C-alpha cells in the first residue's frame, strides 16, 4: 500500500507558511529565520545577504548547509550600525 502524495506549487507553499512575526515561540528558544526570510525582513536580495553572511559582516549561523539568522541579532546589528561613528546618522534620519 502506497502513501498518498500531494504536490504544491511554489506559490501554494509560500502562502501556507506562517510569517516569522506570527510564529509562536517555544520556551525561550528564539526561532531562526532562513536566508530568504531574513533578506525579506531586511529589504535586500537573498544573495547579497548570503555574501554578507559568508564574509561575517552580518550575524548568522550555518546549520548544516543553510544559513540561519536570529531576529534579535539582526536588530542589534542594525542598531550598532546606526549608532556607530562610521555611519552617517544624519543621512539616515534626516536630522542634523
Residue, then its C-alpha position, 0 to 999 in steps of 0.5 A: x500500500x502506497x502513501x498518498x502524495x500531494x504536490x504544491x506549487x511554489x506559490x501554494x507553499x509560500x502562502x501556507x507558511x506562517x510569517x516569522x512575526x506570527x510564529x509562536x515561540x517555544x520556551x525561550x528558544x528564539x526561532x531562526x529565520x532562513x536566508x530568504x526570510x531574513x533578506x525579506x525582513x531586511x529589504x535586500x536580495x537573498x544573495x547579497x545577504x548570503x555574501x554578507x553572511x559568508x564574509x561575517x559582516x552580518x550575524x548568522x549561523x550555518x546549520x548544516x548547509x543553510x544559513x540561519x539568522x536570529x531576529x534579535x541579532x539582526x536588530x542589534x546589528x542594525x542598531x550598532x550600525x546606526x549608532x556607530x561613528x562610521x555611519x552617517x546618522x544624519x543621512x539616515x534620519x534626516x536630522x542634523 
